[in-house]
Amino acid sequence: MREAVQAYFDLFNAGDGAAIAALYAEDAQVIDPVGTEPKLGMAAISEFYAVATQGGTKLERTGPTCIADKSAAFSFKVHVAGIKPEDTAIDVALPTGPMIIDVIDVFDFNDDGKITQMRAYWGPSNISQ
């Protein structure tokens, strides 16, 4: 699980949305942020990461990966170079321009080491410009 989390950071920072999607099980779901409609299945997850990794957005770890049973939780900052109104990777309104978002993600894993669910915990109070 720790290796998958590290791969997530490495692949995101390399802008490789397709390789990130490959970390997920075929029937996985992404909820980013919690409270929005889940992205269900490989097609939706691939599309989500294709948009999320464009434009120079980078992730910065801010704490350790904590493991419990088949789940991993970790905190990080998302450094967004700039959002245009047409950028719709997530289902919430974001301010335009550069920003930093403080996030905690929780990944659940299956027995094959694939991510079955990702939940991202953040909201407007976690955004700074």
HUKA-V850568 format. One record per pair of residues at least 12 apart in sequence whose C-alpha atoms are under 6 Angstrom apart, sorted by the first residue. I is the first residue (numbers start at 1). J is the second residue. Records with the same first field share a line. If there is no record, write none. Layout:
I: J + J
This chain:
13: 58
15: 53
17: 49 + 50
18: 46
21: 46
23: 114
24: 114 + 115
25: 114 + 115 + 116
26: 41 + 42
27: 41
28: 41 + 116 + 117
29: 117
30: 117 + 118
31: 119
32: 120
33: 120 + 121
34: 119 + 120 + 121
48: 89
51: 89
52: 89
56: 81
57: 79 + 80 + 81
58: 78 + 79
59: 77 + 78
60: 76 + 77
61: 76
62: 75 + 76
63: 75
70: 108 + 109
71: 107 + 108
72: 106 + 107
73: 105 + 106
74: 104 + 105
75: 103 + 104
76: 103
77: 101 + 102
78: 100 + 101
79: 100
80: 98 + 99
81: 98
82: 97 + 98
83: 96 + 97
84: 96
99: 128 + 129
100: 127 + 128
101: 126 + 127
102: 126
103: 121 + 122
104: 120 + 121
105: 119 + 120
106: 118 + 119
